[in-house]
Amino acid sequence: MPGEAVYLLFGVWALAILVVFIQAIRLSYRIEARSPDLTNRSGLPRNAMMFHTITNLSVARDEETQGLRRKMIRLLLVVVAGFALMAVGIGLVDRTP
């Protein structure tokens, strides 16, 4: 029974990290809208250009856009750290008898 509660906790943790990732995607779209070279002019939906926004390729150089970019990078680091912690936690739980 206690093992099931731990996996339920890991599931809730994964959902929380997924919410943070969606926030990062939304920020990426806001950055693209503020950057003339990244705006979507085709009229068709497309995926977020996160590689461009992370690496600062064709992103507007004004301070507000760069601040959004730094916030997005922090959110993505939280996602990576969160999933790494979850992997370590699952590994520790699986080891215990």
N, CA and C atoms as an extended XYZ file, in Angstrom:
291
Properties=species:S:1:pos:R:3:atomname:S:1:resname:S:1:resid:I:1 pbc="F F F"
N         0.791       -1.201        0.000 N   MET     1
C         0.000        0.000        0.000 CA  MET     1
C         0.843        1.280        0.000 C   MET     1
N         1.888        1.387        0.852 N   PRO     2
C         2.673        2.620        0.835 CA  PRO     2
C         3.365        2.856       -0.508 C   PRO     2
N         3.742        1.783       -1.191 N   GLY     3
C         4.392        1.937       -2.492 CA  GLY     3
C         3.475        2.573       -3.514 C   GLY     3
N         2.191        2.258       -3.430 N   GLU     4
C         1.233        2.850       -4.366 CA  GLU     4
C         1.089        4.347       -4.129 C   GLU     4
N         1.140        4.771       -2.888 N   ALA     5
C         1.037        6.197       -2.561 CA  ALA     5
C         2.232        6.965       -3.128 C   ALA     5
N         3.396        6.343       -3.095 N   VAL     6
C         4.599        6.999       -3.629 CA  VAL     6
C         4.453        7.206       -5.135 C   VAL     6
N         3.944        6.188       -5.824 N   TYR     7
C         3.782        6.335       -7.271 CA  TYR     7
C         2.688        7.333       -7.620 C   TYR     7
N         1.677        7.446       -6.776 N   LEU     8
C         0.663        8.480       -6.962 CA  LEU     8
C         1.299        9.858       -6.808 C   LEU     8
N         2.171        9.998       -5.822 N   LEU     9
C         2.902       11.251       -5.632 CA  LEU     9
C         3.757       11.571       -6.859 C   LEU     9
N         4.425       10.562       -7.413 N   PHE    10
C         5.233       10.788       -8.612 CA  PHE    10
C         4.361       11.210       -9.799 C   PHE    10
N         3.162       10.662       -9.891 N   GLY    11
C         2.252       11.047      -10.962 CA  GLY    11
C         1.818       12.492      -10.836 C   GLY    11
N         1.501       12.918       -9.616 N   VAL    12
C         1.129       14.316       -9.383 CA  VAL    12
C         2.319       15.227       -9.665 C   VAL    12
N         3.522       14.776       -9.267 N   TRP    13
C         4.746       15.543       -9.533 CA  TRP    13
C         4.943       15.720      -11.043 C   TRP    13
N         4.748       14.654      -11.804 N   ALA    14
C         4.910       14.725      -13.261 CA  ALA    14
C         3.890       15.686      -13.872 C   ALA    14
N         2.668       15.674      -13.384 N   LEU    15
C         1.657       16.606      -13.890 CA  LEU    15
C         2.041       18.053      -13.578 C   LEU    15
N         2.591       18.279      -12.383 N   ALA    16
C         3.021       19.631      -12.026 CA  ALA    16
C         4.146       20.105      -12.945 C   ALA    16
N         5.091       19.230      -13.250 N   ILE    17
C         6.191       19.587      -14.145 CA  ILE    17
C         5.656       19.827      -15.561 C   ILE    17
N         4.661       19.060      -15.955 N   LEU    18
C         4.038       19.263      -17.267 CA  LEU    18
C         3.373       20.639      -17.351 C   LEU    18
N         2.751       21.071      -16.273 N   VAL    19
C         2.144       22.405      -16.234 CA  VAL    19
C         3.222       23.482      -16.407 C   VAL    19
N         4.365       23.297      -15.765 N   VAL    20
C         5.467       24.254      -15.903 CA  VAL    20
C         5.962       24.274      -17.348 C   VAL    20
N         6.029       23.109      -17.991 N   PHE    21
C         6.473       23.049      -19.383 CA  PHE    21
C         5.483       23.775      -20.303 C   PHE    21
N         4.210       23.623      -20.051 N   ILE    22
C         3.207       24.332      -20.857 CA  ILE    22
C         3.338       25.839      -20.669 C   ILE    22
N         3.659       26.287      -19.462 N   GLN    23
C         3.892       27.710      -19.238 CA  GLN    23
C         5.093       28.190      -20.057 C   GLN    23
N         6.133       27.372      -20.155 N   ALA    24
C         7.308       27.734      -20.955 CA  ALA    24
C         6.940       27.826      -22.433 C   ALA    24
N         6.098       26.925      -22.917 N   ILE    25
C         5.660       26.975      -24.312 CA  ILE    25
C         4.862       28.252      -24.569 C   ILE    25
N         3.988       28.607      -23.650 N   ARG    26
C         3.193       29.828      -23.808 CA  ARG    26
C         4.103       31.059      -23.835 C   ARG    26
N         5.133       31.066      -22.997 N   LEU    27
C         6.097       32.170      -23.024 CA  LEU    27
C         6.830       32.220      -24.359 C   LEU    27
N         7.154       31.069      -24.911 N   SER    28
C         7.826       31.026      -26.203 CA  SER    28
C         6.954       31.674      -27.283 C   SER    28
N         5.667       31.382      -27.264 N   TYR    29
C         4.762       32.009      -28.226 CA  TYR    29
C         4.699       33.524      -28.026 C   TYR    29
N         4.725       33.989      -26.770 N   ARG    30
C         4.725       35.435      -26.517 CA  ARG    30
C         6.003       36.081      -27.035 C   ARG    30
N         7.124       35.390      -26.864 N   ILE    31
C         8.403       35.912      -27.361 CA  ILE    31
C         8.371       35.988      -28.887 C   ILE    31
N         7.836       34.951      -29.531 N   GLU    32
C         7.740       34.942      -30.990 CA  GLU    32
C         6.865       36.087      -31.488 C   GLU    32
N         5.783       36.370      -30.780 N   ALA    33
C         4.887       37.453      -31.196 CA  ALA    33
C         5.574       38.815      -31.095 C   ALA    33
N         6.512       38.949      -30.165 N   ARG    34
C         7.222       40.214      -29.994 CA  ARG    34
C         8.443       40.338      -30.920 C   ARG    34
N         8.809       39.258      -31.594 N   SER    35
C         9.995       39.253      -32.450 CA  SER    35
C         9.562       39.243      -33.911 C   SER    35
N         9.858       40.304      -34.663 N   PRO    36
C         9.403       40.380      -36.052 CA  PRO    36
C         9.890       39.241      -36.943 C   PRO    36
N        11.102       38.748      -36.709 N   ASP    37
C        11.640       37.674      -37.557 CA  ASP    37
C        11.037       36.307      -37.244 C   ASP    37
N        10.377       36.173      -36.103 N   LEU    38
C         9.804       34.889      -35.708 CA  LEU    38
C         8.287       34.830      -35.821 C   LEU    38
N         7.643       35.914      -36.204 N   THR    39
C         6.182       35.901      -36.270 CA  THR    39
C         5.710       34.953      -37.361 C   THR    39
N         4.587       34.330      -37.111 N   ASN    40
C         4.001       33.371      -38.044 CA  ASN    40
C         3.123       34.129      -39.035 C   ASN    40
N         3.572       34.226      -40.271 N   ARG    41
C         2.827       34.948      -41.307 CA  ARG    41
C         2.085       34.005      -42.247 C   ARG    41
N         2.214       32.704      -42.047 N   SER    42
C         1.608       31.747      -42.966 CA  SER    42
C         0.110       31.603      -42.752 C   SER    42
N        -0.377       31.940      -41.572 N   GLY    43
C        -1.783       31.762      -41.275 CA  GLY    43
C        -2.104       30.361      -40.799 C   GLY    43
N        -1.145       29.462      -40.867 N   LEU    44
C        -1.334       28.093      -40.397 CA  LEU    44
C        -0.690       27.937      -39.025 C   LEU    44
N        -1.274       27.114      -38.165 N   PRO    45
C        -0.645       26.900      -36.856 CA  PRO    45
C         0.693       26.194      -37.004 C   PRO    45
N         1.595       26.482      -36.093 N   ARG    46
C         2.888       25.802      -36.090 CA  ARG    46
C         3.344       25.605      -34.654 C   ARG    46
N         4.326       24.753      -34.499 N   ASN    47
C         4.879       24.496      -33.171 CA  ASN    47
C         5.658       25.708      -32.691 C   ASN    47
N         5.808       25.809      -31.390 N   ALA    48
C         6.606       26.889      -30.818 CA  ALA    48
C         8.053       26.745      -31.274 C   ALA    48
N         8.671       27.843      -31.583 N   MET    49
C        10.070       27.833      -32.029 CA  MET    49
C        10.982       27.995      -30.821 C   MET    49
N        10.929       27.003      -29.940 N   MET    50
C        11.661       27.097      -28.678 CA  MET    50
C        13.171       27.084      -28.876 C   MET    50
N        13.658       26.366      -29.878 N   PHE    51
C        15.101       26.356      -30.125 CA  PHE    51
C        15.588       27.770      -30.409 C   PHE    51
N        14.828       28.512      -31.237 N   HIS    52
C        15.215       29.881      -31.561 CA  HIS    52
C        15.165       30.779      -30.334 C   HIS    52
N        14.126       30.623      -29.526 N   THR    53
C        14.007       31.504      -28.364 CA  THR    53
C        15.035       31.159      -27.285 C   THR    53
N        15.370       29.888      -27.139 N   ILE    54
C        16.385       29.511      -26.147 CA  ILE    54
C        17.759       30.026      -26.558 C   ILE    54
N        18.091       29.861      -27.843 N   THR    55
C        19.422       30.259      -28.321 CA  THR    55
C        19.495       31.713      -28.752 C   THR    55
N        18.389       32.448      -28.630 N   ASN    56
C        18.331       33.878      -28.944 CA  ASN    56
C        18.541       34.160      -30.436 C   ASN    56
N        18.106       33.235      -31.303 N   LEU    57
C        18.202       33.426      -32.745 CA  LEU    57
C        16.977       34.191      -33.242 C   LEU    57
N        17.173       35.327      -33.856 N   SER    58
C        16.123       36.153      -34.439 CA  SER    58
C        15.115       36.648      -33.406 C   SER    58
N        15.526       36.724      -32.164 N   VAL    59
C        14.646       37.214      -31.101 CA  VAL    59
C        14.884       38.713      -30.942 C   VAL    59
N        13.795       39.455      -30.694 N   ALA    60
C        13.908       40.897      -30.487 CA  ALA    60
C        14.844       41.178      -29.311 C   ALA    60
N        15.622       42.226      -29.425 N   ARG    61
C        16.652       42.522      -28.425 CA  ARG    61
C        16.186       43.469      -27.325 C   ARG    61
N        14.907       43.876      -27.328 N   ASP    62
C        14.474       44.801      -26.290 CA  ASP    62
C        14.472       44.094      -24.935 C   ASP    62
N        14.537       44.895      -23.876 N   GLU    63
C        14.720       44.351      -22.529 CA  GLU    63
C        13.546       43.490      -22.075 C   GLU    63
N        12.326       43.861      -22.435 N   GLU    64
C        11.163       43.085      -22.000 CA  GLU    64
C        11.147       41.694      -22.647 C   GLU    64
N        11.453       41.625      -23.941 N   THR    65
C        11.494       40.329      -24.621 CA  THR    65
C        12.613       39.464      -24.062 C   THR    65
N        13.763       40.055      -23.810 N   GLN    66
C        14.874       39.291      -23.238 CA  GLN    66
C        14.546       38.817      -21.816 C   GLN    66
N        13.784       39.619      -21.069 N   GLY    67
C        13.338       39.192      -19.751 CA  GLY    67
C        12.403       37.999      -19.837 C   GLY    67
N        11.490       38.014      -20.819 N   LEU    68
C        10.606       36.867      -21.041 CA  LEU    68
C        11.421       35.629      -21.399 C   LEU    68
N        12.446       35.832      -22.204 N   ARG    69
C        13.299       34.725      -22.615 CA  ARG    69
C        14.031       34.111      -21.418 C   ARG    69
N        14.551       34.968      -20.540 N   ARG    70
C        15.231       34.463      -19.341 CA  ARG    70
C        14.253       33.704      -18.447 C   ARG    70
N        13.029       34.197      -18.330 N   LYS    71
C        12.019       33.507      -17.527 CA  LYS    71
C        11.696       32.136      -18.132 C   LYS    71
N        11.598       32.064      -19.467 N   MET    72
C        11.319       30.794      -20.127 CA  MET    72
C        12.449       29.798      -19.883 C   MET    72
N        13.682       30.262      -19.948 N   ILE    73
C        14.832       29.384      -19.719 CA  ILE    73
C        14.816       28.861      -18.281 C   ILE    73
N        14.465       29.720      -17.319 N   ARG    74
C        14.355       29.263      -15.928 CA  ARG    74
C        13.280       28.191      -15.786 C   ARG    74
N        12.145       28.389      -16.441 N   LEU    75
C        11.081       27.385      -16.382 CA  LEU    75
C        11.544       26.056      -16.981 C   LEU    75
N        12.273       26.114      -18.080 N   LEU    76
C        12.768       24.877      -18.693 CA  LEU    76
C        13.796       24.182      -17.803 C   LEU    76
N        14.592       24.948      -17.088 N   LEU    77
C        15.532       24.345      -16.134 CA  LEU    77
C        14.790       23.682      -14.979 C   LEU    77
N        13.678       24.286      -14.553 N   VAL    78
C        12.851       23.667      -13.518 CA  VAL    78
C        12.297       22.342      -14.020 C   VAL    78
N        11.886       22.291      -15.280 N   VAL    79
C        11.351       21.053      -15.858 CA  VAL    79
C        12.426       19.968      -15.872 C   VAL    79
N        13.603       20.304      -16.321 N   VAL    80
C        14.689       19.310      -16.375 CA  VAL    80
C        15.035       18.828      -14.967 C   VAL    80
N        15.170       19.760      -14.029 N   ALA    81
C        15.498       19.379      -12.651 CA  ALA    81
C        14.373       18.555      -12.028 C   ALA    81
N        13.141       18.908      -12.316 N   GLY    82
C        12.009       18.175      -11.757 CA  GLY    82
C        11.950       16.741      -12.234 C   GLY    82
N        12.155       16.530      -13.516 N   PHE    83
C        12.141       15.158      -14.022 CA  PHE    83
C        13.370       14.381      -13.572 C   PHE    83
N        14.508       15.050      -13.402 N   ALA    84
C        15.694       14.362      -12.886 CA  ALA    84
C        15.463       13.921      -11.445 C   ALA    84
N        14.867       14.799      -10.630 N   LEU    85
C        14.560       14.423       -9.253 CA  LEU    85
C        13.559       13.276       -9.197 C   LEU    85
N        12.584       13.299      -10.087 N   MET    86
C        11.609       12.218      -10.107 CA  MET    86
C        12.276       10.901      -10.503 C   MET    86
N        13.174       10.931      -11.451 N   ALA    87
C        13.873        9.712      -11.856 CA  ALA    87
C        14.709        9.162      -10.713 C   ALA    87
N        15.379       10.037       -9.990 N   VAL    88
C        16.162        9.599       -8.835 CA  VAL    88
C        15.232        9.010       -7.775 C   VAL    88
N        14.111        9.663       -7.535 N   GLY    89
C        13.154        9.169       -6.545 CA  GLY    89
C        12.599        7.808       -6.915 C   GLY    89
N        12.249        7.624       -8.166 N   ILE    90
C        11.743        6.320       -8.607 CA  ILE    90
C        12.830        5.261       -8.473 C   ILE    90
N        14.048        5.606       -8.804 N   GLY    91
C        15.156        4.667       -8.651 CA  GLY    91
C        15.359        4.262       -7.197 C   GLY    91
N        15.230        5.213       -6.285 N   LEU    92
C        15.395        4.902       -4.859 CA  LEU    92
C        14.242        4.046       -4.336 C   LEU    92
N        13.041        4.326       -4.796 N   VAL    93
C        11.879        3.559       -4.353 CA  VAL    93
C        11.957        2.134       -4.879 C   VAL    93
N        12.401        1.961       -6.106 N   ASP    94
C        12.498        0.614       -6.688 CA  ASP    94
C        13.575       -0.224       -6.005 C   ASP    94
N        14.592        0.416       -5.429 N   ARG    95
C        15.663       -0.320       -4.775 CA  ARG    95
C        15.278       -0.859       -3.410 C   ARG    95
N        14.422       -0.130       -2.708 N   THR    96
C        14.075       -0.543       -1.351 CA  THR    96
C        13.216       -1.800       -1.365 C   THR    96
N        13.511       -2.747       -0.458 N   PRO    97
C        12.755       -4.013       -0.441 CA  PRO    97
C        11.381       -3.872        0.169 C   PRO    97
